[in-house]
Structures are given as structure tokens and as C-alpha cells.
Amino acid sequence: MLEEVERWLAARSWSAGDRPLDVLLDAKKAAGPAGTISVVLPALDEEATVGDIVAVIRRDLMTPDVPLVDEVVVVDSGSRDATAEVAADAGATVVRRDAILPRLPAVAGKGEVLWRSLLVTSGEIVCFVDADLREFDSRFVSGIVGPLLTEPDVQLVKAMYDRPLEAGGSIVPAGGGRVTELVARPLLNLHWPRLAGFVQPLGGEYAARRSLLEKLPFPVGYGVELGMLVDSLALVGLDALGQVDVGVRHHRHQDEQALGRMAAAIYRTAHLRLGRDPLVRPRLTQYGRASSGFVPSTHAVDTVERPPMLDVPEYLHRPAA
């Protein structure tokens, strides 16, 4: 590991317990408008979990005694279940993805939702939380916004956590994050070694200053987390990035073919940043067994990126909060 990364780990890695809520509330008050916080949950068919996440945030971080979070916004990207209704009943502001920036047809992908969310949130600190988390703890929010409230030089903070693999009634304590270990971590270590200290580089729980997010391109799909780390490093430097230990992350795990598509999108994102050369054929073919033998299915690899939000006229002319 680079000496710079060792120093960064000592200076920019924290635990959620390092900043109690009273410390955060004092810092938020002192920050004024710069301390306003929006929590965004990108959601697609997450009726089983999204309501509990919203309810915990409102219960722990949005009360008269603990007014840490200013708004919780669920951006629904076309759910076919009751995600929107459950989120609204729990107290979230629910916005349909396709209703945001309607002049630009939406494409499928998590990064697309995160990018559009900047248009419908008002906080100067934006905190992203995946909507499929179970046994959700509000430290996933308070922990990662903490350094942004108390450390003026910090621009982006990732959550770090244990990630057990829970499947078929069995639990592998460190079995989660397979794409991280097989794809993202090797890429970062080989090509961006200054980012090698991030424990969960692909984790969906992170917070950043709006002033940084609005300058970044957003890969529309699963490459958004890796792209954001790499681009933030280039834009603001390693010391402006941090990570906070928030405990254990429980969530729904995807099957191997979905993980393969995720890995391809992440590789594509890395490839663009390594040389900006086009792929010869941005497609990924996978195989499943049927009665006739192995059957191929081919999927497009995400290649679209949205521009920095500061280049979008609607963002610049949005109504004042």
C-alpha cells in the first residue's frame, strides 16, 4: 500500500460513534444553509424494505429534538409493486424518475436515478442510501454525513461495513461484495492505487457535498460508484475523501448473472477513465441452461453518462428552496 494511503487511512477513516448526535446537531446549526441534508433512496420494486428505512430515518433523525435530516426523497424508477405508496406512507417525498427532467428520456440504471435526484433535492449535503437494506440503522446516514458537517475539507464520504452473504438459510460472514473483490478492488489497486484504502468502494451508502456532485458526470448504471470515486479523486484529491464504519449491511443479494452484468458495467466505467477509447462491442453474453442445452443471452453494457448538473439549464434555473 502507498504511504499516502496509509496516512489517509489513519486520518480519514472514522467510526459512526466518533461523532455523537449532539455534536452533529451543533455542527449543523453552525453550518447554516451549508449544513442542510437531503437523503435520497433510489428504488425499484423495494416495497418490502423502503418503508422501514424511511421510518427509521424520520424517527431517529427528523424529529424536533433531532432535526439532523431535512428531507427524505425516494426516487421511484418504475416500480411495479407498492414501493411508491409504502415510501409515501412512511413519510418520504416520492418522485417518479420519469417526471424529473422530462425533456430527456430516462434510461434504466441506478446512476440515472441518482443523477436526476439532484434536480428534486435541496440539501447542500446529499446522502444516498440503497432501498433494499434490511435491519436498517440510522447510523448509515448520521455516520456518513458526520465528517461533512465537522470537517470543512471533506467532500465525499463512503460507508464501510461488514457485508455477510445470506442465502439459502446460511450465512457467510465476509461473503458479500463479490463484484467488489473480483472486479472493483483489483481495478482500483492496479490503476488508481490512491483509492486502495476504501473498504467498500462500490457500496451504495455515501454522502457528498452538492458542490462536488454537480460537477461530476454520472454513469447511468452500476458503474456510478466507481466512477464517482475515480472522478472525485481527480477533482478534489484524496484528502477530501473519507469513510466511516457503520457496522453491518444486510441486503438482498443478486444472482451470478446479475453480478456479471454489474461487473461489465463497472469495467466499462473504468475503461472510459483509463483511456476514453470506445469498446469494439459494448455487449456481454451470458449463458443459462435450458432443455435444449446452454442458451445465450446478450445484454448491453451501460455506455451513457449524464453531464455535470451545472451543464443542465433546468438545474441552473430551478426554483429556490
C-alpha positions in Angstrom: 0.0 0.0 0.0 1.2 3.5 -0.8 2.4 5.5 2.2 0.0 8.2 1.2 -2.9 5.7 1.5 -1.6 4.6 4.9 -1.6 8.2 6.1 -5.1 8.7 4.6 -6.5 5.6 6.4 -5.3 7.0 9.7 -6.6 10.5 9.0 -9.8 9.9 7.0 -11.3 6.7 8.4 -13.8 7.0 11.2 -16.4 5.2 13.2 -20.0 6.3 13.4 -19.6 6.5 17.1 -16.9 9.2 16.8 -19.5 11.9 16.3 -22.5 11.7 18.7 -25.7 13.2 17.5 -25.4 16.3 19.8 -22.0 17.0 18.1 -23.6 16.7 14.7 -26.5 18.9 15.6 -24.2 21.6 16.9 -22.2 21.4 13.7 -25.2 21.5 11.5 -26.5 24.6 13.3 -23.2 26.3 13.0 -23.0 25.5 9.2 -26.3 27.2 8.4 -27.5 26.6 4.9 -24.3 24.6 4.1 -25.5 22.0 6.6 -28.8 21.2 5.0 -29.1 17.4 4.4 -31.1 15.5 1.8 -31.3 11.7 1.9 -32.1 10.0 -1.4 -33.2 6.4 -1.8 -33.2 5.2 -5.4 -35.9 2.5 -5.6 -37.2 -0.1 -7.9 -39.6 -2.7 -6.5 -38.5 -2.3 -2.9 -41.8 -2.3 -1.1 -40.5 -4.9 1.4 -37.8 -2.6 2.8 -38.1 1.0 1.7 -40.8 1.9 4.2 -38.8 0.7 7.2 -35.7 2.7 6.0 -37.7 5.9 5.7 -39.4 5.3 9.0 -36.1 4.8 10.9 -34.6 8.0 9.4 -37.7 10.0 10.3 -37.9 8.5 13.8 -34.2 9.0 14.6 -33.0 12.0 12.6 -36.0 14.1 11.7 -37.7 15.0 15.0 -37.9 18.3 16.8 -35.2 17.1 19.2 -33.0 15.6 16.5 -33.5 17.7 13.3 -30.5 16.4 11.5 -32.0 15.4 8.2 -34.1 18.0 6.3 -35.7 15.8 3.7 -36.0 12.1 2.6 -36.7 11.7 -1.1 -37.5 8.3 -2.7 -37.0 8.4 -6.5 -39.0 5.5 -8.0 -37.6 4.3 -11.3 -40.8 2.5 -12.4 -41.7 0.1 -9.7 -44.5 -2.4 -10.4 -45.1 -3.1 -6.8 -46.3 -0.7 -4.0 -42.8 0.9 -3.4 -44.1 4.4 -4.0 -47.2 4.0 -1.7 -45.2 2.4 1.1 -42.5 5.1 0.9 -45.1 7.9 1.0 -47.0 6.3 3.9 -43.7 6.2 5.8 -43.2 9.9 5.3 -40.9 10.2 2.3 -41.3 12.6 -0.6 -41.8 10.3 -3.6 -40.8 11.4 -7.1 -41.1 9.4 -10.3 -37.8 9.2 -12.2 -39.5 10.0 -15.5 -41.1 13.1 -14.1 -37.7 14.6 -13.5 -36.2 16.4 -16.5 -38.9 15.0 -18.8 -37.3 16.5 -22.0 -34.6 13.9 -21.7 -36.0 10.3 -21.9 -34.7 8.3 -19.0 -32.7 5.2 -19.4 -32.6 2.3 -17.0 -30.0 2.3 -14.2 -29.2 3.3 -10.7 -26.8 6.1 -11.7 -29.5 7.7 -13.8 -31.8 7.9 -10.8 -29.0 9.4 -8.6 -28.2 12.0 -11.2 -31.8 13.1 -11.6 -32.3 13.3 -7.9 -30.1 16.4 -7.8 -32.9 18.2 -9.5 -35.5 17.4 -6.9 -33.5 17.8 -3.7 -32.4 20.9 -1.9 -29.8 19.9 0.7 -26.2 21.1 0.3 -25.2 17.7 1.6 -26.8 14.8 -0.3 -26.8 11.3 1.2 -27.5 8.3 -0.9 -28.9 5.1 0.6 -29.9 1.9 -1.2 -33.6 1.0 -0.7 -33.1 -2.8 -0.3 -31.4 -2.6 3.1 -32.8 -4.8 6.0 -32.3 -4.2 9.7 -31.5 -0.6 8.8 -29.7 1.5 11.3 -29.8 5.3 11.1 -26.1 5.4 11.6 -25.9 4.7 7.9 -27.0 8.3 7.5 -25.7 10.1 10.6 -22.3 8.3 10.4 -21.5 9.3 6.8 -22.8 12.9 6.9 -20.8 13.5 10.1 -17.5 14.3 8.6 -19.1 16.6 6.1 -20.5 18.6 9.0 -17.4 18.7 11.1 -14.5 18.5 8.6 -14.6 21.5 6.2 -12.1 20.0 3.8 -14.0 16.7 3.3 -16.1 16.5 0.2 -17.3 12.8 -0.1 -17.7 10.1 2.5 -18.4 6.4 1.9 -19.8 4.0 4.4 -17.8 0.9 5.3 -19.3 -2.2 6.9 -19.2 -6.0 7.2 -21.2 -7.5 4.4 -22.3 -11.1 5.1 -23.6 -13.2 2.3 -27.0 -14.6 3.4 -28.5 -17.2 1.0 -30.4 -20.4 1.4 -30.6 -20.1 5.2 -26.8 -20.0 5.5 -24.6 -17.0 6.3 -21.0 -16.5 5.1 -19.7 -13.7 7.3 -17.5 -12.0 4.7 -19.1 -13.5 1.6 -20.8 -10.4 0.3 -19.4 -7.8 -2.1 -18.3 -10.3 -4.7 -18.1 -7.8 -7.5 -16.1 -5.5 -5.2 -13.5 -8.3 -4.6 -13.4 -9.7 -8.1 -13.6 -6.6 -10.2 -13.6 -3.2 -8.4 -10.8 -3.8 -5.9 -8.3 -5.2 -8.5 -9.1 -2.3 -10.9 -8.6 0.3 -8.2 -5.5 -1.2 -6.8 -3.9 -1.6 -10.2 -4.9 1.7 -11.9 -5.9 4.1 -9.1 -3.9 2.8 -6.1 -4.6 6.0 -4.1 -8.1 4.7 -3.8 -7.0 1.3 -2.4 -7.9 2.2 1.1 -11.7 2.2 0.5 -13.2 -0.8 2.2 -16.4 -0.7 0.3 -15.7 1.2 -2.9 -19.0 0.0 -4.6 -21.2 0.5 -1.5 -24.4 2.4 -2.2 -24.3 4.4 1.0 -22.3 7.6 0.7 -22.7 11.3 1.2 -21.2 14.3 -0.6 -21.4 18.0 -0.9 -23.7 19.2 -3.7 -20.9 21.4 -4.9 -19.0 18.3 -5.8 -21.8 16.2 -7.1 -23.0 18.9 -9.6 -19.5 18.9 -11.2 -19.4 15.1 -11.8 -20.5 13.0 -14.7 -22.8 10.1 -13.6 -22.5 6.7 -15.3 -26.2 5.7 -15.7 -25.8 2.2 -14.4 -23.8 0.1 -11.8 -20.6 1.9 -12.6 -21.8 5.1 -10.8 -20.0 4.3 -7.5 -16.6 3.5 -9.1 -16.9 6.4 -11.5 -17.7 8.8 -8.7 -14.7 7.8 -6.6 -12.3 8.0 -9.5 -13.6 11.3 -10.7 -13.7 12.8 -7.2 -10.1 11.8 -6.7 -9.2 13.7 -9.8 -11.3 16.7 -9.0 -10.7 17.3 -5.3 -7.9 14.9 -4.2 -7.6 12.0 -1.8 -7.7 14.1 1.4 -11.1 15.4 0.5 -12.5 11.8 0.6 -13.3 9.7 3.7 -15.0 6.6 5.0 -17.0 5.8 8.2 -17.6 2.4 9.8 -21.4 1.9 10.3 -21.5 -1.7 11.3 -23.1 -4.4 9.3 -25.0 -4.1 6.0 -27.9 -6.6 5.4 -29.5 -6.5 1.9 -30.9 -8.6 -0.9 -28.2 -10.4 -2.9 -28.2 -10.8 -6.6 -27.7 -13.9 -8.7 -24.5 -14.6 -10.6 -25.7 -13.4 -13.9 -26.8 -10.1 -12.5 -23.4 -9.8 -10.8 -21.8 -10.4 -14.2 -23.8 -7.6 -15.8 -22.8 -5.3 -12.9 -19.1 -6.3 -13.3 -19.2 -5.5 -17.0 -20.7 -2.0 -16.4 -18.0 -1.3 -13.8 -15.3 -2.5 -16.1 -16.7 -0.2 -18.8 -16.7 2.7 -16.5 -13.1 2.1 -15.6 -12.1 1.6 -19.2 -13.5 5.0 -20.2 -11.5 6.6 -17.4 -8.3 4.8 -18.4 -8.3 6.0 -21.9 -11.6 7.2 -23.2 -11.4 4.8 -26.1 -14.6 3.2 -27.3 -15.3 -0.5 -26.8 -15.3 -2.6 -30.0 -18.6 -4.1 -29.0 -20.2 -3.0 -25.7 -22.1 -6.2 -25.1 -22.0 -9.0 -22.6 -23.2 -12.5 -23.5 -24.1 -14.9 -20.7 -25.4 -18.5 -20.7 -28.2 -20.3 -19.0 -29.2 -24.0 -19.2 -32.4 -24.9 -20.9 -33.8 -28.2 -22.1 -32.0 -27.7 -25.4 -28.7 -27.0 -23.7 -26.9 -23.7 -22.9 -28.8 -20.7 -24.2 -27.1 -17.4 -24.7 -28.5 -14.0 -23.7 -26.8 -10.8 -24.6 -27.1 -7.5 -22.7 -25.9 -4.0 -23.5 -23.2 -2.7 -21.2 -24.0 0.8 -19.9 -22.2 3.4 -22.0 -24.3 6.5 -21.4 -23.2 9.2 -18.9 -25.1 12.3 -18.0 -23.2 15.6 -17.9 -22.4 17.5 -14.8 -25.6 19.0 -13.4 -24.2 22.5 -13.8 -24.5 22.0 -17.6 -28.2 21.3 -17.4 -30.3 24.5 -17.9 -33.2 23.3 -15.7 -30.8 22.8 -12.8 -29.4 26.3 -13.0 -32.9 27.8 -13.2 -34.7 25.6 -10.6 -36.8 27.4 -8.0 -35.0 28.4 -4.9 -35.6 26.1 -1.9 
